[in-house]
Amino acid sequence: AISKILIDEIGRNRLRIICLGDGGWFLTLQPVAEISESATLTKFPYIKNSDSLIAGIKSLSYIDSITALRYAESFGFDDAIFINQRDEVVETGLANLLLLTDKGWVTPPLSTGCLPGITRELLITWFGVKEMRFSYNELLQAKAVYLSSSIRLLQRVSKIDQKLIPAHEDGSALIEAFETKLLANINP
């Protein structure tokens, strides 16, 4: 079925395999817009409950993410940062977060309520990225901030609210190393 849906597709696309509770499944294929070099983020004013029954679960309900994204776009930003009830950074509406700190590369732990993203997991496995809890204020003190997702891979964050986040050579090196390792590990 996947070969059939992909046969005439050229360019970047998102293939989703959706598994249903009754054992059924279906596929969707959507073109992916060009990803810009950097993204801008704003803090979403509503709390993400990390104790929710669906925290950390990828489901068909995207209402939180869609609402956060619309909020961000209404203020001229690309995406919004979720904060949980313990004042910990969780993720954005569209991606996991990756920070360069004095302790190295870190990402929020799953206990914050973030999704266990594929790219996030590869960064932990391949590059020793550590899980660490941090607040919004600590996020603003990072040397570099990146978004990670299967669609974006790694995308630099250039601005969080009014704080400009400079490019960092370690981030450029990580992007290059990640893409090289990813291409070397594709299993056709």
ABEGO torsion letter per residue (X at the ends): XAAAAAAABBEBBBBBBBBBAAGBBBBBBBBBBBBBABBBBBBBABBBBAABAABGBBBABAAAAAAAAAAAAAAGBABBBBBBAAGBBABBAABBBBBBBAAEBBBBBAAAGBBBBAAAAAAAAAAGBBBBBBBAAAAAABABBBBBBAAAEBBBBABBEABBBBBBAAAAAAAAAAAAAAAAABBX
